[in-house]
Amino acid sequence: MRFLLLCALCSTVLLLRAQDTPPAERSQIEEFAAKRQQAETEEAETKAYKPKRIQTIAIGADLARSRQNYTIAFQGSLLDINAEYVIQPPQFSLIYQRQLVRKFAPLFGELQVRYFSREESRVNDVLVPTGNRDEYYVIPLELDEVIDMRNIYLYPGLNYHFGKTREFLFFVGAGATIALPIASERSVSFISANYPEFPREQTTSDIQETSFGYYYQAGIQMHFPAGIGIGITLRQESLEQNWAPANRAEVINSRTFVTNDVLTPQNHFLFQCQLMYSFGQ
């Protein structure tokens, strides 16, 4: 009985307080509550329909010859023997793509990173230039040679995507190419003392310079559920990697270290396959 009386008393007090509140003030409170609820609803809808910024990470493989060779004719022989450029183009890439502006969905930024490493230690043939261009005679198995060359390649650029959905996209793009030498050293020593016209030992460091160039590309991307996708790209690169200016003419030539004018061919046409994973942010 006491509990019922207490509940009745509380209800009466609340009713009297509500009656004491002026109608205008109650209207302002109700209007404020309605506006707040509307703002919260609009914010939730905006978050629900706000387009996500697409990002993609990928692994790319260039289906091109792993060895870019050129021919050297040897004196006194009718046979031509291929000798390698010092630097071979890398074949594998780590790729990151990001949609730059949410309201302009087709524009993507891209960065490809590649790594080149050549570490060799072998007994090699010495190539001695004659007076004719690209013609040498051979001193067989005389040079004890050690090569350590490592580069990082960066390819920043922009891609423009054509397509209303991400299931199938065609794109074109272009950007810069940068070759950053990490290590470039080569040392040789003659096994015998039968060739006094050559130094018995020779070490050459900082062989190459930082190089800059450009690329352009076109390709297709196909995206599947769970963010998985594949891509195919046709890519033309132009990057001339040159010797550092110090005493290139004095370097002792070997079958795998010929002092050509450049360290690798300047132009490469590549067919690149990509395995991708995409996600939104």
GUMAR-44989 format. One record per atom (N, C-alpha, C, O): residue in three letters; x, y, z. Coordinates in steps of 0.1 Angstrom, whole numbers, plus 5000, padded with zeros to 4 digits. Each point is the difference from the previous one (the first is absolute). Layout:
BEGIN
alaXYZ ...
This chain:
BEGIN
met500849885000 met499250125000 met500950135000 met499750094993 arg501349905015 arg500950125001 arg500750024986 arg500250114996 phe500249784998 phe500650014986 phe499150064990 phe500550094992 leu498349885008 leu499050054991 leu499850155002 leu500050084991 leu500049965022 leu499850145003 leu501350084996 leu499850114995 leu501449835006 leu501250074996 leu500050024985 leu500450114996 cys499249794997 cys500050014985 cys499050114996 cys500350074990 ala498649945016 ala498950104997 ala500650145002 ala499750094993 leu501049925019 leu500550135003 leu501150054990 leu500050114996 cys500949795000 cys501050044990 cys499450044986 cys500450094994 ser498549845002 ser499450034988 ser499350145000 ser500050074990 thr499449965022 thr499450135001 thr501050114999 thr499850104994 val501449885013 val501050105000 val500550034986 val500250114995 leu500149784997 leu500550014986 leu498950074991 leu500450084992 leu498449895010 leu498950064993 leu499950155002 leu499950084991 leu500349965022 leu499950145004 leu501250084994 leu499950114995 arg501349825005 arg501250074994 arg499850024985 arg500450104995 ala499049804998 ala499850014986 ala499050114997 ala500250084990 gln498849945019 gln499050104998 gln500750145002 gln499550104994 asp501449905015 asp500750135003 asp500950054989 asp500350124999 thr500249784992 thr500950044989 thr499250084990 thr498949954995 pro501550175001 pro499350084990 pro499949934986 pro500949934997 pro498050084996 pro499849944987 pro501150034990 pro500549924993 ala500050215007 ala501050044991 ala501349935003 ala500749964990 glu499750025022 glu501249945004 glu499949854996 glu501049944996 arg497850005007 arg499949864996 arg500149984985 arg500649904995 ser498950194997 ser500150004986 ser501550014995 ser500449924991 gln500450165015 gln501450024997 gln500749875003 gln500949964992 ile498849985019 ile500749875004 ile499749894990 ile500949934996 glu497850065001 glu499649904990 glu500650024987 glu500449914993 glu499750225002 glu500650044987 glu501549965000 glu500549954990 phe500250085021 phe501449975001 phe500249854999 phe501049954994 ala498249985013 ala500149855000 ala499849944986 ala500749914996 ala498350154997 ala499749954987 ala501250034990 ala500349924992 lys500350205009 lys501150044991 lys501249915003 lys500749964991 arg499550025022 arg501249915003 arg499849864995 arg501049944995 gln497850015006 gln499749864995 gln500250004984 gln500549914995 gln499050204999 gln500250014985 gln501450004996 gln500449944990 ala500450155017 ala501550014997 ala500749865002 ala500849974992 glu498849965019 glu500749875002 glu499649904989 glu500849924995 thr497950095000 thr499649914989 thr500750034987 thr500549914993 glu499750225004 glu500750044988 glu501449965000 glu500649964990 glu500150065022 glu501449965001 glu500249854998 glu500949954994 ala498149975012 ala500149864998 ala499849964985 ala500749914995 glu498450164999 glu499849974985 glu501250044992 glu500449934991 thr500250185013 thr501250044992 thr501249905002 thr500649974990 lys499549985022 lys501149905002 lys499749874993 lys500949934995 ala497850045004 ala499649874994 ala500250014985 ala500449904994 tyr499450224999 tyr500150014986 tyr501350074995 tyr500250024988 lys500750015021 lys501250074997 lys500949904992 lys500449895005 pro500050144983 pro500949914992 pro501349975007 pro500650105005 lys499949784995 lys501349975006 lys501150034990 lys499849984988 arg501350055017 arg501250034992 arg500749864998 arg500549945009 ile499550024978 ile500649874997 ile501550005000 ile500650094995 gln500049805011 gln501449985000 gln500349864996 gln499249915002 thr501950074991 thr500449874995 thr501549985002 thr500850084998 ile499549805007 ile501349955000 ile500249884991 ile499049924998 ala502150074995 ala500149904990 ala501549954998 ala500950075005 ile499249824989 ile501349954996 ile500049994985 ile499149944994 gly501950114999 gly500150004986 gly501249924995 gly501050015006 ala498849924983 ala501149934993 ala500150044986 ala499049994993 asp502250055002 asp500250044987 asp500449884991 asp501049935003 leu498250034987 leu500349894992 leu500850054988 leu499650024989 ala501749995014 ala501050054990 ala501249925002 ala500249925010 arg500850094981 arg501249925001 arg500850055013 arg500150125002 ser500349785006 ser500850045012 ser501450054997 ser500650075008 arg499949904980 arg501350044996 arg499950084987 arg499549964990 gln501050175011 gln500050084988 gln501550004995 gln500850065006 asn499449874983 asn501449984996 asn500450084987 asn499150064994 tyr502149955004 tyr500550064987 tyr501249924995 tyr500649935008 thr499650084979 thr501049914994 thr501350064999 thr500250124997 ile500949805006 ile501450044999 ile500649914990 ile500049885002 ala500750174988 ala500849924991 ala501449995004 ala500650105004 phe500049774997 phe501349985005 phe501049994988 phe499749944990 gln501550125012 gln501050004990 gln500549864997 gln500249925009 gly499950054978 gly500549864996 gly498949905001 gly500449884999 ser498450155003 ser498949905001 ser498850044991 ser499750124999 leu499649794995 leu498850024993 leu498850005009 leu498950024995 leu501349945017 leu498849985009 leu499850135008 leu500950075004 asp497849964998 asp499650115008 asp499649955014 asp499349905001 ile501250165009 ile499749965014 ile499250115007 ile500550125000 asn498449855006 asn499250115007 asn500750035014 asn500449915007 ala499650224996 ala500550055013 ala498950085006 ala499350074993 glu500549925020 glu498950065007 glu500350155003 glu501250045003 tyr497750034998 tyr500150135006 tyr500349985015 tyr499649905006 val501050205000 val500349995014 val498849995009 val499949925009 ile499150164988 ile498750005007 ile498949944992 ile499850044988 gln499549875018 gln498849944993 gln498750065006 gln499950025012 pro499150004980 pro498850065005 pro499349915010 pro499949884997 pro499650175014 pro499349925010 pro498649964993 pro499550074992 gln500149815013 gln498749954994 gln498850005010 gln498949994995 phe501450035018 phe498950005010 phe499850135006 phe501050075003 ser497849975000 ser499650135006 ser499149985011 ser499149915001 leu501050185009 leu499050025010 leu499350134996 leu500650104997 ile498049895003 ile499250114995 ile499050055010 ile499449925007 tyr500550214994 tyr498950065009 tyr499350104992 tyr500650104994 gln498049895005 gln499250104993 gln499050055010 gln499549935009 arg500150204989 arg499150075010 arg499150104992 arg500550084992 gln498349915011 gln499050104994 gln500350145006 gln500050015012 leu500450094980 leu500450125005 leu498950095006 leu500250065010 val498749954983 val498950085004 val498749924999 val499749944990 arg499550065021 arg498849925001 arg499050054990 arg499349914994 lys500650225003 lys499050054991 lys500449984986 lys499250034991 phe502049935006 phe500549984986 phe500649865000 phe501249985000 ala497949925000 ala500449865002 ala501049954989 ala500849915004 pro499350144984 pro500849934990 pro501550035002 pro500949924995 leu499550185013 leu501450045001 leu500749925011 leu499650015012 phe501549924985 phe500749925010 phe501550045000 phe500550034989 gly500149975022 gly501450015001 gly500749865001 gly499349915006 glu501950084989 glu500649875000 glu501550015003 glu500650104996 leu499949805012 leu501450005002 leu500449854999 leu499549915007 gln501550074984 gln500649874999 gln501450005005 gln500750104998 val499749805009 val501449995006 val500649874995 val499449895001 arg501850114993 arg500749884996 arg501450005006 arg500650105004 tyr499949784996 tyr501449985006 tyr500849924991 tyr499649894995 phe501650165003 phe501049924991 phe501249975009 phe500550085007 ser500049794992 ser501249965007 ser500849914991 ser499449904994 arg501950135005 arg500949914992 arg501249985009 arg500850105001 glu499449795005 glu501249965008 glu500649884994 glu499449895001 glu501850124994 glu500649894993 glu501550005004 glu500650105003 ser499949784998 ser501449975002 ser500549894991 ser499549885002 arg501350144988 arg500449904991 arg501350024993 arg500550125001 val500149784994 val501250014991 val499450034986 val499249924995 asn501350194999 asn499450044987 asn501050034990 asn501250005002 asp498350014985 asp500950034989 asp500250154999 asp499250085004 val502049964993 val500450144998 val499750044985 val500449924991 leu498950195006 leu499850054987 leu500850124998 leu499950105007 val501049894983 val500950124996 val499550064988 val500049944989 pro499750195011 pro499450074988 pro501150014989 pro501250035003 thr498449954985 thr500950034988 thr499650144995 thr499350085007 gly501349954982 gly499750134994 gly498650024994 gly499650114998 asn499749785000 asn498750004993 asn498950015011 asn500249955011 arg498750114985 arg498950025010 arg499449865004 arg499849924991 asp500050065022 asp499449885005 asp500849884996 asp499349894998 glu502050115001 glu500749884996 glu501249995010 glu500750095003 tyr499449785002 tyr500949975011 tyr500849874997 tyr499549924991 tyr501650065016 tyr500649875000 tyr500049955014 tyr499850085010 val500349794992 val499749945013 val501249955007 val500949934993 ile499250095020 ile501049945009 ile499249905009 ile499350055009 pro500749824988 pro499049925007 pro500449975015 pro501149985003 leu497850025005 leu500149955014 leu501250065008 leu500749925006 glu499450214993 glu501150065007 glu499650105011 glu500850035008 leu498050014992 leu499650115009 leu499149945011 leu499049944998 asp501550095014 asp499249965012 asp499150135003 asp500550105004 glu498249884995 glu499150124999 glu498949995011 glu499549895002 val500350225005 val498950015010 val499150134996 val500650114999 ile498149875000 ile499150114996 ile498950015011 ile499549895004 asp500250235000 asp498950025010 asp499350134995 asp500550115002 met498449874992 met499250124995 met498549985004 met499449904998 arg500150205009 arg498650005005 arg499450144997 arg500650105003 asn498249894992 asn499250134997 asn498649995005 asn499449895001 ile500050225003 ile498650025003 ile499450084988 ile500550104997 tyr498449854997 tyr499350074990 tyr498750055005 tyr499249925005 leu500550214993 leu498750065004 leu499350054987 leu500650064991 tyr498049915009 tyr499250044988 tyr498850075005 tyr498949945001 pro501150195003 pro498850075004 pro499350054988 pro500650054990 gly498049945010 gly499350054988 gly498550015003 gly499549985012 leu499750054978 leu498650015000 leu499349914990 leu500549984989 asn498449965015 asn499249924991 asn498550064999 asn499550055010 tyr500049944978 tyr498650044999 tyr499249884996 tyr500349934990 his498650045017 his499249884998 his498850034992 his499350105003 phe500349814988 phe498850014992 phe499149885004 phe500549894999 gly498350145005 gly499149905003 gly499050045011 gly500450075009 lys498449894990 lys499050045010 lys500049915012 lys499550045011 thr501049844988 thr500149915011 thr501549955001 thr500850024991 arg499549935021 arg501449955002 arg500249864995 arg501149955001 glu497949984995 glu500149864995 glu501049994988 glu500849914999 phe499150194992 phe500850004989 phe500450154996 phe499150084998 leu502249955003 leu500550134998 leu501150014989 leu500849915000 phe499150194992 phe501150034991 phe500750135005 phe499350095005 phe502049914995 phe500750125005 phe501250044991 phe500649914993 val499850225008 val501250054994 val500850075011 val499350055009 gly502049964990 gly500750075010 gly501450044995 gly500549954990 ala500250135018 ala501450044997 ala500650055013 ala499350035010 gly502049984990 gly500750055012 gly501550004998 gly500549994989 ala500250035022 ala501550015000 ala500649875004 ala499449925007 thr501950064988 thr500849885004 thr501250055007 thr500750104995 ile499749845016 ile501250045008 ile500849885004 ile499449915005 ala501950094992 ala500949895004 ala500950065011 ala500850094997 leu499249855014 leu500850045012 leu501049895003 leu499749895005 pro501650144992 pro501049895004 pro500249995015 pro500150105007 ile499949784997 ile500349975014 ile501449965002 ile500750045009 ala499849874982 ala501449955000 ala500449984986 ala499249944992 ser502050105004 ser500549974987 ser501549995001 ser500750105000 glu499849785001 glu501449985002 glu500549874993 glu499249904999 arg501950114995 arg500649884992 arg501550005002 arg500750104999 ser499849785005 ser501449995002 ser500549884992 ser499349904999 val501950114996 val500649894992 val501549995004 val500650095004 ser499949794994 ser501549975001 ser500449894990 ser499249914998 phe502050114996 phe500549914991 phe500549885007 phe500750015010 ile499049874985 ile500549875006 ile501549984998 ile500749965009 ser499850074979 ser501449994997 ser500650144999 ser499350104999 ala502149895000 ala500750134998 ala500550014985 ala501050074998 asn498349874993 asn500549994986 asn499650134992 asn500350004988 tyr498950095018 tyr499550114993 tyr500450135007 tyr499150065006 pro502149984993 pro500550125007 pro499350134995 pro500150115007 glu499349894981 glu499350124995 glu498850045008 glu499450114999 phe500149795009 phe498850035008 phe500450015015 phe501049945004 pro498350145004 pro500249995014 pro499649875006 pro499149934995 arg501750025015 arg499749875006 arg498650005007 arg499349895000 glu500350225005 glu498750015007 glu499450134996 glu500650104998 gln498049905002 gln499350124998 gln498650005007 gln499349904999 thr500450215008 thr498750015006 thr499350134996 thr500650115000 thr498249874995 thr499250124995 thr498850015009 thr499149915000 ser500750215006 ser498850025008 ser499250124995 ser500450074991 asp498349945013 asp499150104996 asp500050014985 asp500250104994 ile499549795000 ile500149984985 ile498950084993 ile500250064989 gln498649955017 gln498950074993 gln499550125007 gln500250025012 glu499050064980 glu499450125005 glu498549975002 glu499449914995 thr500050185014 thr498550005001 thr499450044986 thr500550104994 ser498549835001 ser499550024987 ser498550035001 ser499349965009 phe500250124981 phe498650044999 phe499549984986 phe500750024990 gly498149945009 gly499349984987 gly498550015001 gly499550075009 tyr499849864983 tyr498650004999 tyr499449874995 tyr500749924995 tyr498050065008 tyr499349894994 tyr498650044997 tyr499550105005 tyr499949824986 tyr498550014997 tyr499549864998 tyr500749914996 gln498050075007 gln499449875001 gln498550004997 gln499450115001 ala500149774996 ala498649984998 ala499749865003 ala500849914999 gly498050065006 gly499749875004 gly498549985005 gly499250094998 ile500549795007 ile498749975005 ile500149945014 ile501049945003 gln498050085005 gln499949945013 gln498649935001 gln499050054996 met501049835010 met498849935003 met500049975015 met500949945006 his498050115001 his499949985014 his498849915004 his499050004993 phe501349915016 phe499149905005 phe499650025014 phe500550095007 pro498549844998 pro499650015014 pro501249985010 pro501049944996 ala498850125016 ala501049995011 ala501350084996 ala501149975007 gly498850124984 gly501150094997 gly501149954991 gly501050074998 ile498949804998 ile501049944991 ile499950054986 ile498850024995 gly502350004998 gly499950044986 gly501349964993 gly501049975005 ile498950044981 ile501149984992 ile500150114990 ile499050064997 gly502249974998 gly500250104990 gly501149974990 gly500949925002 ile498950144986 ile501049984989 ile500450144995 ile499150084997 thr502249955002 thr500450134996 thr501149994989 thr500949925001 leu498950174989 leu501150024990 leu500750125004 leu499450115002 arg501949894999 arg500850105006 arg501250034992 arg500849914996 gln499450225001 gln501350054994 gln500850085009 gln499550105005 glu501749864998 glu500950085009 glu501250054993 glu500549944990 ser499950185014 ser501250064994 ser500850055012 ser499750105007 leu501449834996 leu500950035011 leu501449974997 leu500449884999 glu500450224998 glu501449994997 glu500950005012 glu500150105007 gln500549784996 gln500949995011 gln501550014996 gln500449914992 asn500250195012 asn501450034995 asn501049975010 asn499849995012 trp501449994983 trp501249995009 trp500250135007 trp499750114995 ala500949885017 ala500550125007 ala501250054992 ala500749924994 pro499650215006 pro501050054990 pro501549965003 pro500850034992 ala499549915019 ala501449985004 ala500649884993 ala499649885002 asn501350154989 asn500949904994 asn499449874994 asn500549895003 arg498450134990 arg499349884995 arg500949924990 arg500049884999 ala500850204993 ala500849944990 ala501149915005 ala500549914993 glu499850105020 glu501149925006 glu499549875006 glu500949925005 val497850064995 val499549885006 val500449884992 val499850004988 ile500749895019 ile500349884993 ile498749924996 ile499249985009 asn500749994978 asn498849944995 asn500049855003 asn501149934999 ser497750015004 ser499949865001 ser498849964992 ser499350084994 arg500449795005 arg498949954992 arg498650055006 arg499150024993 thr500950005020 thr498750055007 thr500150145004 thr499150055007 phe502050024990 phe500150145004 phe500750084989 phe501250035001 val498149994989 val500550074988 val499750155001 val498950045003 thr502150044995 thr499750155001 thr499350054988 thr500650084992 asn498249895007 asn499150064989 asn499750145004 asn500350045012 asp499250044979 asp499750145003 asp499050025011 asp500150105007 val499049814994 val499050005011 val500049875007 val500549904995 leu498950105017 leu500049885009 leu498949914996 leu500149885004 thr498850174990 thr498949924996 thr499350064989 thr500150134999 pro499249804992 pro499350074989 pro499050105006 pro499449995010 gln500550124983 gln499150115004 gln498649975000 gln499250045009 asn500349904980 asn498649984998 asn499649865002 asn500649914995 his498250075012 his499549865002 his498550014997 his499350095005 phe500249814988 phe498649984998 phe499649875008 phe500649894997 leu498550135012 leu499749895010 leu498549964999 leu499250084998 phe500649795005 phe498649955001 phe500049955015 phe500549905003 gln498750185005 gln500049985014 gln498749935005 gln498950054996 cys501249855011 cys498849935007 cys500050045015 cys501050015006 gln497850024999 gln499850045014 gln499049925007 gln499049964995 leu501350015018 leu499149945009 leu499750105011 leu500950045007 met497850004994 met499750115008 met499049975012 met499349905000 tyr500850185010 tyr499050005011 tyr499650145003 tyr500850095002 ser497849944997 ser499550135002 ser499250015013 ser499449905004 phe500650225001 phe499250035012 phe499650155001 phe500750084994 gly498349955013 gly499550145001 gly500450065014 gly500349935010 gln499750204990 gln500350075013 gln499150125001 gln500150085010 
